[in-house]
Amino acid sequence: MRDISKKTTTLRTATAAATVRLDPATIRRIKEGTIPKGDPLQVAKVAAIQAAKETCRIIPYAHPMPVEAVNVEFELGEQEIDIRVTVKAVYKTGVEMEALTAASVAALTIYDMAKALDESLEIANIRLLNKEGGKSSFINAAESPATAAVLVMSDSISAGEKSDQSGRMIVERLQAAGLRVAEYKIIPDDPETITSELSTLADERNLDLVITTGGTGLGPRDNTPEIMDKIIERPVPGIPEALRAHGQERTPYSMLSRGRAGIRGRTLIINLPGSRRGVAESLDALLPGLLHAVKMLAGGEHPADSRRDSP
């Protein structure tokens, strides 16, 4: 199975369809309720719901899925029954296989219940109509690449006693997401130095984004949160809340992070932990929502989506 442990949970939706072709006389009998085995549509609806919930038992590489809604609709034509199934789940991976399996099983159920009366039965056009909620649904980057800086804050790294891994990872991940990294710098855990660097990046460089790594824990030299409280003008508490919630599901140490996030001028500043693992997990939680935040700071608009409440 594909490893989805790094993914964040989002609302996933998929709609699939299938068509059963029948003799017109069979269609009439379904409408009249005279099929010997009972009402194929009602049984097919129950079968589709059950199939959506049991997809992982049928499709080997499908993940077990906490299915939260299955809607099944039928449209009867003169010689066909069109089936449409929509599946919803709040999870880390999509529900398209659940929707496709449900539509297929609904079609098979109708076939089974009508086959004794109709030798012309045919199942056709099993297809995915749409899916939403994955990573691609939330990527809404600005027209021009955002400009970012990465600030590594560590006494030992700045003194050359250790090599930096976390900061370089941030640079690579931001560049892969389409951001331009204009500054990458290592400084000690000195309050005056940190204050000066963050102020310069926001006030003079006017960067879109500054991500720091280090100095967010409980150590005597972990000064970053207190400095952030003084320099940010508008806090964005949801970001560190999301980072800690994502991390806490993977390590009990995430709750010890005191990182902040906030806006100074037009610059979004976000504190990440100092460990490589902590940074990796934090970036998994940040992207791609981070791209939307940068766009909003630049005066952009929310994507048109009547089903999503905009903050």
SEBATI-142567 format. One line per 2 residues: their letters; for each residue x, y, z of N, C-alpha, C. Coordinates in steps of 0.001 Angstrom, whole numbers. Example, Ala and Ser with C-alpha at 12.3 -4.5 7.8 and 13.67 -1.06 7.14 Angstrom:
% SEBATI-142567
AS> 13190:-5690:7800:12300:-4500:7800:13200:-3300:7800 ~ 12850:-2250:7080:13670:-1060:7140:12900:30:7870 .
This chain:
% SEBATI-142567
MR> 831:-1204:0:0:0:0:867:1255:0 ~ 351:2279:-608:1069:3550:-634:1078:4160:757 .
DI> 2212:4733:1142:2352:5357:2452:1662:6724:2445 ~ 589:6872:3221:-125:8146:3297:8:8772:4681 .
SK> 955:8266:5476:1081:8740:6848:1493:10210:6943 ~ 2134:10750:5894:2552:12147:5909:1438:13110:5527 .
KT> 372:12587:4948:-685:13454:4447:-1541:14011:5580 ~ -2135:15163:5311:-3074:15748:6263:-4494:15354:5891 .
TT> -5369:15403:6867:-6754:15015:6673:-7557:16174:6085 ~ -8312:15895:5029:-9197:16891:4428:-10500:16209:4039 .
LR> -11513:17009:3746:-12765:16464:3253:-12568:15991:1821 ~ -12824:14729:1583:-12671:14139:259:-14043:13780:-297 .
TA> -14260:14095:-1569:-15527:13803:-2230:-15246:13235:-3621 ~ -16017:12235:-4021:-15896:11690:-5370:-17264:11228:-5843 .
TA> -17516:11412:-7130:-18766:10954:-7738:-18436:10056:-8921 ~ -19055:8893:-8951:-18861:7933:-10041:-20215:7555:-10615 .
AA> -20190:7025:-11827:-21440:6653:-12499:-21275:5325:-13220 ~ -22386:4691:-13469:-22423:3459:-14265:-23767:3407:-14969 .
TV> -23829:2667:-16054:-25061:2550:-16831:-25394:1079:-17036 ~ -26644:739:-16799:-27138:-608:-17088:-28136:-494:-18237 .
RL> -27891:-1213:-19317:-28786:-1187:-20471:-29716:-2396:-20414 ~ -31006:-2138:-20591:-32011:-3174:-20460:-33036:-3077:-21591 .
DP> -33821:-4114:-21728:-34953:-4097:-22656:-36017:-3140:-22109 ~ -36692:-2391:-22944:-37748:-1480:-22458:-38798:-2179:-21593 .
AT> -39072:-3444:-21916:-40065:-4173:-21119:-39564:-4375:-19687 ~ -38268:-4558:-19511:-37706:-4734:-18178:-37772:-3425:-17400 .
IR> -37533:-2334:-18091:-37654:-1023:-17451:-39083:-828:-16933 ~ -40058:-1203:-17752:-41452:-1041:-17339:-41755:-1878:-16103 .
RI> -41232:-3093:-16060:-41499:-3965:-14916:-40842:-3426:-13635 ~ -39667:-2806:-13785:-39042:-2181:-12613:-39909:-1040:-12103 .
KE> -40435:-240:-13021:-41296:878:-12624:-42585:378:-11986 ~ -43112:-747:-12488:-44362:-1307:-11975:-44156:-2096:-10679 .
GT> -42878:-2417:-10380:-42607:-3185:-9169:-42947:-4650:-9305 ~ -42767:-5220:-10509:-43136:-6617:-10741:-41933:-7520:-11023 .
IP> -40738:-7079:-10635:-39563:-7940:-10768:-39655:-9019:-9680 ~ -39532:-10296:-10028:-39733:-11380:-9049:-38851:-11273:-7808 .
KG> -37626:-10832:-7950:-36718:-10772:-6800:-36952:-9541:-5926 ~ -37832:-8645:-6350:-38077:-7433:-5582:-37666:-6188:-6350 .
DP> -37563:-5084:-5642:-37227:-3800:-6256:-35708:-3706:-6442 ~ -35218:-3799:-7679:-33766:-3756:-7896:-33125:-2450:-7435 .
LQ> -33839:-1355:-7535:-33239:-64:-7208:-32978:67:-5707 ~ -33929:-353:-4898:-33733:-273:-3458:-32621:-1208:-2983 .
VA> -32586:-2406:-3542:-31534:-3344:-3164:-30181:-2842:-3661 ~ -30135:-2284:-4875:-28887:-1761:-5440:-28367:-584:-4623 .
KV> -29288:211:-4071:-28864:1339:-3242:-28164:853:-1979 ~ -28759:-136:-1335:-28138:-691:-134:-26807:-1349:-481 .
AA> -26770:-2059:-1614:-25534:-2728:-2036:-24428:-1718:-2315 ~ -24775:-588:-2914:-23781:445:-3217:-23208:1035:-1939 .
IQ> -24076:1293:-973:-23605:1848:301:-22659:862:982 ~ -23046:-411:987:-22196:-1418:1613:-20873:-1556:869 .
AA> -20906:-1495:-449:-19687:-1629:-1250:-18727:-481:-992 ~ -19262:729:-852:-18399:1876:-572:-17656:1683:744 .
KE> -18346:1136:1740:-17722:934:3047:-16751:-241:3065 ~ -16892:-1160:2122:-16063:-2369:2115:-15062:-2399:960 .
TC> -14811:-1260:347:-13933:-1237:-834:-12554:-1816:-555 ~ -12008:-1535:611:-10666:-2023:919:-10602:-3550:979 .
RI> -11740:-4196:1130:-11770:-5659:1141:-11866:-6237:-265 ~ -12173:-5362:-1216:-12344:-5805:-2607:-11152:-5401:-3466 .
IP> -10680:-4168:-3282:-9565:-3628:-4056:-8310:-3720:-3189 ~ -7325:-4525:-3558:-6194:-4816:-2658:-5429:-3596:-2154 .
YA> -5217:-2601:-3002:-4392:-1472:-2591:-5209:-286:-2078 ~ -6498:-461:-1925:-7325:605:-1351:-7145:628:161 .
HP> -7036:1825:713:-6873:1966:2157:-8219:1809:2871 ~ -8208:1284:4080:-9433:1308:4884:-9883:2757:5049 .
MP> -11169:3003:4836:-11638:4376:4713:-12803:4656:5661 ~ -12741:5704:6465:-13875:6067:7325:-14951:6796:6517 .
VE> -15686:6056:5705:-16709:6655:4853:-17780:7323:5717 ~ -18116:8561:5390:-19051:9318:6210:-20361:9620:5513 .
AV> -20405:9464:4193:-21659:9689:3473:-21607:8982:2131 ~ -22715:8351:1759:-22856:7735:437:-24247:8100:-75 .
NV> -24294:8751:-1212:-25564:9125:-1833:-25694:8390:-3168 ~ -26789:7682:-3344:-26994:6876:-4549:-28249:7369:-5265 .
EF> -28118:7659:-6556:-29247:8132:-7348:-29390:7288:-8611 ~ -30640:7100:-9051:-30930:6353:-10269:-31782:7212:-11194 .
EL> -31500:7130:-12469:-32321:7795:-13478:-32704:6758:-14530 ~ -34003:6532:-14685:-34491:5512:-15605:-34837:6132:-16946 .
GE> -34192:5630:-18004:-34530:6016:-19360:-35379:4947:-20002 ~ -35524:5016:-21306:-36336:4025:-22009:-35645:2671:-22073 .
QE> -34289:2691:-22181:-33565:1426:-22314:-32328:1370:-21407 ~ -32263:2228:-20426:-31086:2217:-19557:-31433:2796:-18180 .
ID> -30594:2397:-17225:-30653:2978:-15890:-29290:3588:-15612 ~ -29280:4893:-15393:-28035:5582:-15052:-27907:5654:-13537 .
IR> -26744:5249:-13053:-26470:5214:-11620:-25420:6270:-11303 ~ -25652:7022:-10257:-24685:8029:-9827:-24489:7885:-8319 .
VT> -23216:7755:-7912:-22899:7568:-6498:-21888:8623:-6061 ~ -22170:9310:-4970:-21245:10277:-4386:-20840:9801:-3004 .
VK> -19543:9782:-2766:-18999:9323:-1491:-18210:10467:-858 ~ -18339:10598:466:-17595:11621:1204:-16897:10990:2397 .
AV> -15712:11502:2703:-14970:11071:3891:-13978:12150:4262 ~ -13726:12304:5536:-12666:13194:6013:-11472:12297:6310 .
YK> -10504:12317:5375:-9394:11379:5499:-8192:11887:4722 ~ -7130:11070:4690:-5859:11466:4082:-5767:11144:2599 .
TG> -6636:10300:2097:-6575:9915:694:-7969:9933:92 ~ -8029:9953:-1232:-9290:10169:-1920:-10250:8999:-1865 .
VE> -11501:9272:-2266:-12561:8265:-2199:-13067:7872:-3583 ~ -12265:8099:-4596:-12733:7751:-5932:-12943:6250:-6111 .
ME> -12083:5431:-5509:-12265:3980:-5630:-13526:3527:-4900 ~ -13858:4185:-3789:-15089:3860:-3080:-16309:4190:-3944 .
AL> -16264:5341:-4618:-17383:5727:-5476:-17500:4803:-6685 ~ -16373:4472:-7304:-16396:3583:-8467:-16866:2177:-8090 .
TA> -16395:1685:-6946:-16808:359:-6507:-18301:337:-6209 ~ -18790:1385:-5551:-20206:1458:-5220:-21076:1488:-6474 .
AS> -20675:2294:-7466:-21439:2357:-8711:-21424:1009:-9438 ~ -20280:357:-9425:-20160:-948:-10089:-21041:-1992:-9422 .
VA> -21017:-2033:-8098:-21815:-3024:-7368:-23304:-2742:-7526 ~ -23693:-1468:-7566:-25096:-1143:-7818:-25529:-1673:-9175 .
AL> -24672:-1509:-10177:-24994:-2016:-11512:-25079:-3541:-11521 ~ -24149:-4189:-10845:-24164:-5655:-10771:-25411:-6164:-10053 .
TI> -25847:-5444:-9046:-27039:-5848:-8304:-28284:-5778:-9180 ~ -28405:-4695:-9941:-29531:-4581:-10877:-29472:-5708:-11903 .
YD> -28271:-5972:-12407:-28077:-7059:-13379:-28546:-8387:-12783 ~ -28116:-8660:-11558:-28458:-9928:-10924:-29963:-10080:-10730 .
MA> -30623:-9018:-10352:-32044:-9121:-10047:-32925:-9136:-11288 ~ -32391:-8696:-12430:-33200:-8656:-13662:-32759:-9661:-14715 .
KA> -31673:-10368:-14472:-31103:-11209:-15536:-32020:-12347:-15969 ~ -32862:-12826:-15072:-33753:-13925:-15441:-34822:-13485:-16431 .
LD> -35060:-12191:-16517:-36108:-11663:-17396:-35568:-11050:-18677 ~ -34262:-10793:-18725:-33724:-9971:-19814:-32332:-10456:-20219 .
ES> -32243:-11085:-21378:-30940:-11574:-21857:-30118:-10479:-22517 ~ -30719:-9312:-22710:-29992:-8210:-23360:-29270:-7314:-22362 .
LE> -29326:-7655:-21095:-28699:-6822:-20068:-27225:-6560:-20360 ~ -26802:-5325:-20109:-25405:-4957:-20334:-25009:-3840:-19366 .
IA> -23848:-3987:-18750:-23293:-2932:-17898:-22259:-2166:-18709 ~ -22371:-845:-18729:-21468:-42:-19561:-21110:1264:-18860 .
NI> -20018:1847:-19330:-19633:3215:-18947:-19485:3437:-17447 ~ -18765:2553:-16788:-18414:2817:-15393:-17318:3878:-15413 .
RL> -17540:4994:-14736:-16634:6124:-14903:-16636:7019:-13671 ~ -15516:7702:-13482:-15396:8703:-12431:-15794:10055:-13005 .
LN> -16733:10713:-12369:-17195:12005:-12858:-16387:13161:-12291 ~ -16083:13095:-11015:-15236:14145:-10427:-14752:13704:-9053 .
KE> -13684:14340:-8595:-13192:14135:-7240:-12642:15455:-6722 ~ -12759:15672:-5419:-12305:16915:-4803:-11722:16631:-3435 .
GG> -10923:17581:-2966:-10449:17520:-1593:-9004:17125:-1413 ~ -8341:16675:-2471:-6937:16324:-2371:-6047:17548:-2476 .
KS> -4761:17310:-2526:-3782:18395:-2552:-4032:19368:-3695 ~ -4346:18845:-4880:-4526:19713:-6045:-5717:20646:-5889 .
SF> -6689:20277:-5038:-7865:21122:-4853:-7559:22389:-4072 ~ -6424:22403:-3352:-6117:23533:-2493:-4934:24351:-2985 .
IN> -4343:23968:-4101:-3228:24745:-4646:-3799:25905:-5443 ~ -3560:27084:-4955:-4088:28295:-5577:-3042:29394:-5453 .
AA> -1895:29141:-6053:-738:30019:-5876:-942:31363:-6564 ~ -131:32327:-6153:-177:33646:-6767:359:33583:-8194 .
ES> 53:34636:-8965:478:34648:-10366:1995:34668:-10487 ~ 2673:35412:-9609:4131:35434:-9619:4644:34702:-8384 .
PA> 5808:34056:-8465:6322:33291:-7328:6524:34159:-6094 ~ 6086:33665:-4947:6302:34373:-3693:7775:34278:-3314 .
TA> 8232:35273:-2569:9630:35337:-2152:9727:35016:-673 ~ 10630:34098:-339:10729:33614:1036:12157:33687:1547 .
AV> 12275:33615:2868:13574:33506:3527:13505:32378:4539 ~ 14627:31712:4740:14736:30640:5724:15808:31038:6723 .
LV> 15428:31084:7990:16336:31524:9045:16539:30378:10036 ~ 17786:29902:10107:18136:28823:11030:18711:29448:12291 .
MS> 18106:29142:13431:18541:29753:14694:19066:28665:15618 ~ 20395:28645:15754:21032:27605:16566:22438:28042:16950 .
DS> 22748:27999:18241:24100:28330:18699:25118:27343:18147 ~ 24795:26057:18202:25755:25025:17795:25997:25028:16299 .
IS> 24960:25243:15509:25143:25260:14049:25887:26513:13620 ~ 25540:27645:14208:26225:28889:13835:27696:28862:14240 .
AG> 28023:28076:15276:29418:27954:15721:30177:26887:14938 ~ 29500:26201:14026:30154:25182:13220:30280:23837:13900 .
EK> 29623:23660:15039:29710:22394:15766:28791:21330:15177 ~ 27754:21755:14500:26820:20837:13850:26507:21360:12454 .
SD> 26073:20470:11591:25672:20880:10244:24163:21088:10205 ~ 23728:21998:9372:22303:22286:9250:21635:21305:8292 .
QS> 20580:20682:8721:19766:19826:7860:18348:20370:7721 ~ 17814:20894:8825:16432:21366:8820:16234:22562:7891 .
GR> 17140:23538:7974:17007:24712:7129:17088:24384:5652 ~ 18008:23502:5303:18144:23117:3892:16906:22359:3405 .
MI> 16310:21582:4297:15084:20890:3918:13969:21890:3626 ~ 13882:22924:4458:12857:23944:4228:13067:24612:2878 .
VE> 14319:24957:2581:14628:25585:1296:14176:24700:144 ~ 14508:23421:209:14155:22494:-871:12648:22350:-1030 .
RL> 11940:22260:95:10493:22073:26:9791:23333:-491 ~ 10270:24499:-85:9669:25737:-572:9906:25896:-2071 .
QA> 11103:25595:-2513:11405:25703:-3941:10574:24707:-4747 ~ 10397:23512:-4213:9584:22504:-4902:8123:22941:-4993 .
AG> 7682:23764:-4025:6305:24257:-4028:6134:25493:-4907 ~ 7216:25963:-5505:7134:27089:-6424:7499:28435:-5838 .
LR> 8022:28474:-4605:8441:29735:-4005:9903:30020:-4324 ~ 10249:31291:-4351:11639:31691:-4587:12284:32016:-3244 .
VA> 13320:31276:-2891:14008:31495:-1619:15123:32512:-1841 ~ 14919:33723:-1328:15866:34812:-1549:16923:34892:-460 .
EY> 16712:34219:654:17645:34318:1769:17650:33009:2551 ~ 18847:32532:2838:19018:31365:3708:20185:31703:4625 .
KI> 19893:31762:5940:20910:32264:6850:20872:31506:8168 ~ 22058:31326:8759:22194:30668:10061:22669:31696:11072 .
IP> 21946:31810:12176:22299:32768:13221:22233:32072:14587 ~ 22874:32633:15611:22795:32038:16951:21462:32352:17632 .
DD> 21210:31678:18749:19983:31897:19523:20112:33147:20396 ~ 20445:34232:19779:20640:35490:20498:19440:36399:20256 .
PE> 18755:36843:21298:17535:37637:21117:17720:38871:20239 ~ 18787:39616:20440:18993:40833:19649:19214:40498:18178 .
TI> 19993:39427:17935:20265:39042:16548:18984:38564:15858 ~ 18208:37758:16550:16959:37252:15977:16008:38403:15679 .
TS> 15870:39317:16621:14987:40466:16426:15414:41292:15226 ~ 16706:41526:15123:17224:42328:14018:16990:41658:12672 .
EL> 17268:40364:12589:17116:39653:11323:15660:39597:10879 ~ 14760:39267:11796:13347:39177:11425:12808:40544:11018 .
ST> 13197:41574:11726:12739:42925:11397:13245:43358:10028 ~ 14491:43044:9745:15058:43417:8448:14359:42694:7305 .
LA> 14127:41409:7470:13481:40624:6410:12070:41117:6129 ~ 11374:41563:7173:10001:42032:6993:9937:43499:6598 .
DE> 10692:44342:7285:10552:45787:7102:11337:46325:5914 ~ 12533:45794:5708:13387:46317:4638:13335:45461:3375 .
RN> 13352:44146:3564:13321:43267:2393:11905:43049:1871 ~ 10914:43261:2722:9506:43100:2331:9220:41739:1701 .
LD> 9766:40703:2306:9547:39365:1773:8121:38897:2069 ~ 7653:37963:1255:6302:37432:1463:6253:36487:2658 .
LV> 7330:35741:2852:7311:34675:3843:8680:34517:4486 ~ 8687:34332:5791:9908:33986:6515:9600:32761:7365 .
IT> 10372:31707:7171:10217:30512:7989:11494:30318:8796 ~ 11312:30196:10100:12456:29972:10977:12444:28532:11464 .
TG> 13607:28028:11824:13707:26704:12421:14629:26779:13623 ~ 14161:26231:14755:14945:26249:15976:14438:27257:16986 .
GT> 14793:27025:18251:14485:27977:19304:13052:27993:19770 ~ 12286:26928:19512:10868:26940:19879:10558:26055:21087 .
GL> 11563:25409:21654:11333:24447:22729:11383:25042:24117 ~ 11804:24223:25070:11802:24609:26479:13199:24918:27021 .
GP> 14195:24879:26168:15567:25113:26611:15813:26544:27041 ~ 16863:26778:27826:17160:28128:28325:17497:29120:27226 .
RD> 17928:28632:26054:18269:29544:24947:17193:29542:23853 ~ 16026:28950:24131:14928:28941:23155:14133:30239:23302 .
NT> 14563:31257:22583:14020:32609:22736:13014:33012:21662 ~ 12868:32199:20657:12085:32611:19488:10648:33018:19803 .
PE> 9887:32254:20594:8484:32644:20827:8347:34013:21478 ~ 9183:34307:22454:9095:35594:23131:9436:36748:22180 .
IM> 10391:36531:21301:10746:37560:20320:9603:37760:19335 ~ 9000:36662:18908:7870:36757:17986:6724:37549:18595 .
DK> 6464:37348:19869:5378:38075:20529:5590:39587:20459 ~ 6839:40013:20403:7143:41439:20373:7109:42027:18970 .
II> 7475:41233:17960:7626:41832:16631:6435:41604:15698 ~ 5651:40564:15904:4525:40365:14980:3401:41341:15318 .
ER> 2727:41801:14292:1646:42772:14452:272:42105:14483 ~ 158:41007:13755:-1106:40263:13728:-800:38766:13871 .
PV> -1154:38165:14989:-881:36730:15143:-1794:35894:14261 ~ -1295:34739:13846:-2095:33759:13096:-2046:32451:13891 .
PG> -2828:32346:14946:-2701:31203:15860:-3045:29864:15241 ~ -3856:29883:14191:-4250:28619:13580:-3090:27834:13006 .
IP> -2027:28532:12567:-891:27831:11967:-143:26985:13000 ~ 344:27541:14105:1010:26674:15083:78:25637:15694 .
EA> -1210:25957:15801:-2162:24962:16295:-2209:23764:15358 ~ -2246:24047:14050:-2292:22962:13073:-1002:22150:13084 .
LR> 133:22835:13229:1418:22135:13249:1513:21212:14459 ~ 1101:21710:15598:1168:20885:16802:187:19724:16739 .
AH> -1007:19967:16222:-1998:18896:16120:-1519:17806:15173 ~ -951:18221:14037:-424:17250:13070:728:16462:13684 .
GQ> 1619:17159:14358:2775:16492:14942:2417:15602:16112 ~ 1438:16001:16908:1088:15233:18095:538:13852:17742 .
ER> -29:13716:16553:-505:12416:16105:645:11484:15737 ~ 1857:12048:15670:3010:11270:15232:4094:11156:16293 .
TP> 4125:12098:17238:5109:12048:18322:4542:12772:19539 ~ 4758:12259:20750:4242:12940:21942:4985:14224:22282 .
YS> 6067:14508:21579:6863:15698:21868:6353:16960:21178 ~ 5437:16818:20245:4975:17985:19494:4350:19039:20409 .
ML> 3703:18614:21473:3043:19551:22377:4020:20467:23086 ~ 5299:20140:23036:6307:20953:23713:6785:22134:22869 .
SR> 6382:22158:21613:6785:23270:20751:6013:24537:21110 ~ 6732:25656:21220:6116:26938:21562:6121:27891:20372 .
GR> 6254:27347:19185:6360:28168:17991:5155:29070:17776 ~ 5396:30195:17133:4363:31169:16815:4278:31350:15301 .
AG> 3228:32046:14888:3093:32479:13498:2351:33803:13505 ~ 2779:34713:12652:2113:36004:12621:2590:36852:11462 .
IR> 1994:38022:11343:2251:38916:10221:2894:40200:10736 ~ 3932:40610:10049:4557:41918:10286:4597:42634:8945 .
GR> 3860:43746:8850:3746:44411:7560:2993:43515:6598 ~ 3659:43107:5522:3068:42169:4568:3802:40834:4566 .
TL> 4570:40591:5629:5377:39375:5704:4789:38397:6711 ~ 4593:37160:6288:4139:36101:7177:5360:35393:7743 .
II> 5449:35340:9072:6578:34707:9751:6073:33480:10496 ~ 6713:32343:10268:6282:31086:10881:7485:30412:11529 .
NL> 7324:29987:12787:8382:29271:13507:8169:27774:13386 ~ 9205:27062:12971:9184:25597:12956:10176:25075:13991 .
PG> 10024:23822:14424:10987:23246:15372:12376:23153:14762 ~ 13338:22750:15562:14712:22643:15074:15056:21272:14533 .
SR> 14325:20234:14923:14671:18883:14487:14249:18648:13041 ~ 14996:17802:12367:14686:17491:10972:13302:16850:10851 .
RG> 13005:15924:11761:11700:15271:11714:10582:16271:11992 ~ 10791:17134:12987:9783:18138:13297:9523:19074:12136 .
VA> 10586:19453:11431:10440:20321:10262:9693:19595:9147 ~ 10045:18348:8894:9392:17583:7827:7895:17463:8077 .
ES> 7517:17127:9308:6104:16978:9636:5382:18309:9588 ~ 6054:19370:10013:5441:20702:9974:5184:21147:8532 .
LD> 6123:20878:7653:5947:21253:6250:4832:20452:5604 ~ 4690:19187:5998:3579:18382:5483:2248:19031:5851 .
AL> 2181:19578:7073:948:20223:7518:748:21599:6880 ~ 1835:22306:6603:1752:23673:6073:1329:23725:4608 .
LP> 1841:22830:3820:1596:22879:2381:398:22007:2029 ~ -461:22442:1094:-338:23654:276:-1068:24875:825 .
GL> -1651:24782:2024:-2370:25926:2577:-1520:27170:2691 ~ -205:26983:2865:716:28108:2970:687:28973:1715 .
LH> 544:28354:558:510:29110:-693:-712:30034:-730 ~ -1816:29550:-195:-3023:30371:-146:-2835:31549:791 .
AV> -2174:31319:1919:-1934:32401:2873:-1097:33504:2251 ~ -60:33119:1522:808:34106:875:26:34909:-158 .
KM> -844:34235:-887:-1645:34938:-1888:-2591:35944:-1235 ~ -3200:35549:-104:-4111:36458:591:-3378:37705:1091 .
LA> -2159:37537:1578:-1374:38677:2046:-1060:39647:911 ~ -949:39113:-294:-647:39952:-1451:-1900:40603:-2032 .
GG> -3059:40385:-1377:-4289:41015:-1844:-5124:40148:-2733 ~ -4835:38837:-2782:-5612:37936:-3619:-6966:37628:-3026 .
EH> -7752:36858:-3784:-9094:36500:-3357:-9170:35003:-3081 ~ -10170:34631:-2297:-10399:33222:-2046:-10896:32558:-3330 .
PA> -10562:31283:-3557:-11083:30593:-4731:-12592:30457:-4641 ~ -13260:30572:-5776:-14715:30445:-5800:-15106:29017:-5465 .
DS> -15796:28853:-4352:-16234:27525:-3934:-17364:27707:-2937 ~ -18579:27517:-3375:-19732:27766:-2542:-19851:26774:-1411 .
RR> -19091:25666:-1476:-19193:24644:-437:-18196:24845:667 ~ -17329:25855:578:-16314:26064:1594:-16515:27427:2244 .
DS> -16543:27455:3542:-16647:28710:4270:-15286:29366:4320 ~ -15184:30560:3785:-13901:31269:3777:-13663:31923:5110 .
P> -12377:31894:5618:-12087:32578:6871:-12145:34087:6682 .
